[in-house]
Amino acid sequence: MSRALLCAILAALAVCSAAAAHGGGGALGFRSTVTRITPAAPGLSARVLDYDDQLQVRNETGRTLVILGYEGEPYLAFRDGRVYRNARSPASYLNEDRFARIVLPEEANPKAPPRWEQVAPRQTFAWHDHRIHWMRTTLPPTVQAARDKPHHVFAWTIPARLDGKPLAISGTLDYEPPPSGVPTPLVVALGLVVVGGGAAALLRRRRLRRGG
């Protein structure tokens, strides 16, 4: 195997590993789904991206939407055609890691007045929210007992305020047995081996023909 091909395989594995580190719930069989917004608001929608990795919200109501953090503090604000994040909300930092393995800075204080920083130029934004996925590194006990069967893991709610009035984005986390077989990163690597090997064989044949 050539050095270039080996480097390509290692790079593919590194990319796949990095992706799995943040949003690996889908590979394990987890799927999070938005079920309702209460009360319903025309122009307001939400969906989960990458199985259980991110919650995406679009606010086209013309009203101010504030998503609350883990301690009830203002976390995100959808207003004036933009999205802002409160730099003093602990959620702004905890959401950077799938398992919240973060040391909070001193400015992270849920009781302090918000310090808003723009994070999107339009009122659509996706973020990693720990309330919509399984937070432990081990599978739920019910799943461990029967990994070959589907399971309801839990129902979740993201509290918010629309023009100051309470609103909730609700959903459910479920488990579906993942397809058995070779892990995705290995499939990518094997694919590179096949493609690279075929290309190398073609080059060898061309060289032999030229030499003959």
C-alpha positions as a printed NumPy array, in Angstrom:
array([[  0.   ,   0.   ,   0.   ],
       [  1.356,   3.434,  -0.963],
       [  2.095,   6.093,   1.637],
       [ -0.421,   8.45 ,  -0.008],
       [ -3.175,   5.843,   0.195],
       [ -2.389,   5.106,   3.833],
       [ -2.545,   8.822,   4.64 ],
       [ -5.929,   9.078,   2.903],
       [ -7.331,   6.192,   4.937],
       [ -6.065,   7.657,   8.207],
       [ -7.551,  11.024,   7.317],
       [-10.938,   9.45 ,   6.563],
       [-10.906,   7.604,   9.867],
       [ -9.997,  10.811,  11.698],
       [-12.905,  12.673,  10.105],
       [-15.366,   9.884,  10.888],
       [-14.139,   9.648,  14.471],
       [-14.474,  13.39 ,  14.96 ],
       [-18.035,  13.327,  13.649],
       [-18.973,  10.391,  15.866],
       [-17.521,  12.12 ,  18.929],
       [-20.168,  14.848,  18.773],
       [-23.182,  13.315,  17.095],
       [-22.673,   9.581,  17.456],
       [-26.136,   8.77 ,  18.802],
       [-27.465,   7.777,  15.401],
       [-24.764,   5.143,  14.964],
       [-25.838,   3.617,  18.277],
       [-29.503,   3.498,  17.288],
       [-30.828,   6.655,  18.941],
       [-33.262,   8.961,  17.15 ],
       [-34.732,  12.15 ,  18.602],
       [-37.876,  13.64 ,  17.055],
       [-39.845,  16.852,  17.587],
       [-43.496,  15.953,  18.239],
       [-45.18 ,  19.3  ,  18.92 ],
       [-44.837,  22.974,  19.785],
       [-47.183,  24.189,  22.529],
       [-48.962,  26.468,  21.929],
       [-48.695,  26.192,  18.147],
       [-47.383,  29.356,  16.513],
       [-47.671,  29.858,  12.736],
       [-44.205,  30.502,  11.327],
       [-42.397,  28.673,  14.14 ],
       [-40.913,  25.251,  13.342],
       [-38.379,  22.879,  14.845],
       [-36.664,  19.651,  13.823],
       [-33.787,  17.439,  14.956],
       [-30.701,  17.124,  12.756],
       [-28.373,  14.097,  12.542],
       [-30.602,  11.761,  14.552],
       [-30.041,  13.345,  17.986],
       [-27.207,  15.79 ,  17.503],
       [-28.801,  19.208,  16.99 ],
       [-32.119,  20.964,  17.377],
       [-32.874,  23.408,  14.567],
       [-35.457,  26.147,  15.101],
       [-36.849,  28.567,  12.519],
       [-38.726,  31.606,  13.769],
       [-40.775,  33.384,  11.093],
       [-43.497,  34.592,  13.459],
       [-42.312,  38.186,  13.511],
       [-42.128,  37.887,  17.297],
       [-39.232,  37.475,  19.713],
       [-38.467,  33.878,  20.653],
       [-36.215,  33.146,  23.627],
       [-34.962,  29.594,  24.264],
       [-34.257,  28.941,  27.927],
       [-31.139,  27.19 ,  29.191],
       [-30.736,  24.37 ,  31.681],
       [-31.337,  26.6  ,  34.692],
       [-34.181,  28.569,  33.167],
       [-31.936,  31.412,  32.039],
       [-32.195,  33.106,  28.623],
       [-29.965,  31.124,  26.266],
       [-30.9  ,  32.012,  22.664],
       [-32.887,  34.949,  21.326],
       [-34.478,  34.964,  17.848],
       [-35.322,  38.583,  17.089],
       [-34.875,  41.377,  14.542],
       [-34.073,  38.861,  11.795],
       [-31.091,  37.438,  13.688],
       [-30.186,  34.934,  16.409],
       [-28.246,  35.858,  19.533],
       [-26.636,  33.694,  22.219],
       [-26.27 ,  34.712,  25.838],
       [-22.553,  34.498,  26.695],
       [-23.475,  34.313,  30.379],
       [-25.687,  31.253,  29.974],
       [-23.942,  28.037,  31.112],
       [-25.626,  26.31 ,  28.149],
       [-23.462,  28.365,  25.757],
       [-20.459,  26.378,  26.99 ],
       [-21.953,  23.059,  28.1  ],
       [-23.365,  22.504,  24.614],
       [-19.878,  22.477,  23.088],
       [-19.371,  18.866,  24.214],
       [-21.817,  15.981,  23.825],
       [-21.423,  14.959,  27.467],
       [-20.99 ,  18.507,  28.844],
       [-17.388,  17.79 ,  29.869],
       [-16.671,  21.51 ,  30.115],
       [-15.176,  23.697,  32.82 ],
       [-17.442,  26.726,  32.943],
       [-15.788,  30.157,  32.775],
       [-16.44 ,  32.697,  35.509],
       [-18.755,  34.707,  33.281],
       [-21.17 ,  31.76 ,  33.025],
       [-23.804,  32.844,  35.515],
       [-27.483,  32.024,  34.894],
       [-28.571,  34.777,  37.291],
       [-26.534,  37.529,  35.634],
       [-28.08 ,  39.904,  33.066],
       [-27.719,  38.405,  29.569],
       [-24.832,  39.45 ,  27.344],
       [-26.063,  38.804,  23.826],
       [-23.744,  37.907,  20.959],
       [-24.992,  37.39 ,  17.403],
       [-24.571,  33.811,  16.153],
       [-26.706,  33.816,  12.978],
       [-27.683,  36.504,  10.435],
       [-31.183,  35.08 ,  10.024],
       [-33.743,  33.564,  12.35 ],
       [-32.83 ,  29.932,  11.762],
       [-30.327,  28.293,  14.085],
       [-29.248,  24.783,  15.095],
       [-27.504,  23.888,  18.33 ],
       [-26.534,  20.84 ,  20.336],
       [-28.954,  20.482,  23.25 ],
       [-28.368,  17.893,  25.965],
       [-32.077,  17.624,  26.692],
       [-32.78 ,  15.787,  23.433],
       [-30.229,  12.96 ,  23.646],
       [-28.951,  10.229,  25.965],
       [-26.252,  11.782,  28.159],
       [-24.507,   8.662,  29.483],
       [-21.698,   6.733,  27.808],
       [-23.524,   3.453,  28.502],
       [-26.816,   2.428,  26.895],
       [-30.076,   2.714,  28.886],
       [-30.757,  -0.398,  31.006],
       [-33.854,  -1.296,  28.966],
       [-31.802,  -1.126,  25.762],
       [-28.969,  -3.174,  27.238],
       [-31.472,  -5.853,  28.191],
       [-32.789,  -6.141,  24.607],
       [-30.606,  -4.414,  22.049],
       [-32.37 ,  -6.137,  19.163],
       [-35.72 ,  -4.468,  19.955],
       [-36.949,  -0.857,  19.602],
       [-37.41 ,   1.178,  22.79 ],
       [-38.862,   4.497,  23.879],
       [-36.11 ,   6.133,  25.936],
       [-37.741,   9.339,  27.201],
       [-39.85 ,  12.371,  26.301],
       [-38.147,  15.756,  26.332],
       [-39.14 ,  19.43 ,  26.477],
       [-37.262,  22.597,  25.582],
       [-38.786,  25.561,  27.452],
       [-39.028,  28.881,  25.647],
       [-40.878,  32.197,  25.575],
       [-42.576,  33.823,  22.599],
       [-43.037,  37.541,  23.206],
       [-42.692,  36.788,  26.91 ],
       [-45.328,  34.039,  26.983],
       [-44.427,  30.424,  27.867],
       [-43.877,  28.033,  24.972],
       [-42.546,  24.485,  24.828],
       [-40.872,  22.47 ,  22.081],
       [-41.518,  18.818,  22.883],
       [-40.193,  15.605,  21.478],
       [-39.195,  12.036,  22.102],
       [-35.967,  10.048,  22.118],
       [-36.248,   6.496,  20.845],
       [-33.969,   3.58 ,  20.105],
       [-33.978,   1.448,  16.965],
       [-31.519,  -1.466,  16.652],
       [-28.756,  -0.228,  14.329],
       [-28.064,  -2.357,  11.263],
       [-25.474,  -5.   ,  11.963],
       [-22.296,  -5.001,   9.945],
       [-19.059,  -3.14 ,   9.562],
       [-18.835,   0.234,  11.363],
       [-19.169,   3.255,   9.073],
       [-15.581,   4.539,   9.479],
       [-14.239,   1.118,   8.507],
       [-16.517,   1.046,   5.457],
       [-15.066,   4.4  ,   4.369],
       [-11.531,   3.147,   4.877],
       [-12.2  ,  -0.082,   2.996],
       [-13.754,   1.924,   0.183],
       [-10.599,   3.981,  -0.065],
       [ -8.51 ,   0.825,  -0.14 ],
       [-10.566,  -0.582,  -3.008],
       [-10.516,   2.661,  -4.999],
       [ -6.872,   3.295,  -4.262],
       [ -5.921,  -0.284,  -5.058],
       [ -7.774,  -0.138,  -8.367],
       [ -6.093,   3.131,  -9.284],
       [ -2.676,   1.734,  -8.385],
       [ -3.275,  -1.384, -10.525],
       [ -4.331,   0.777, -13.474],
       [ -1.181,   2.882, -13.186],
       [  0.967,  -0.244, -13.073],
       [ -0.661,  -1.595, -16.246],
       [ -0.095,   1.69 , -18.046],
       [  3.582,   1.713, -17.032],
       [  4.041,  -1.849, -18.251],
       [  2.485,  -1.013, -21.59 ],
       [  4.74 ,   1.994, -22.025],
       [  7.764,  -0.073, -21.044],
       [  6.822,  -2.749, -23.602]])
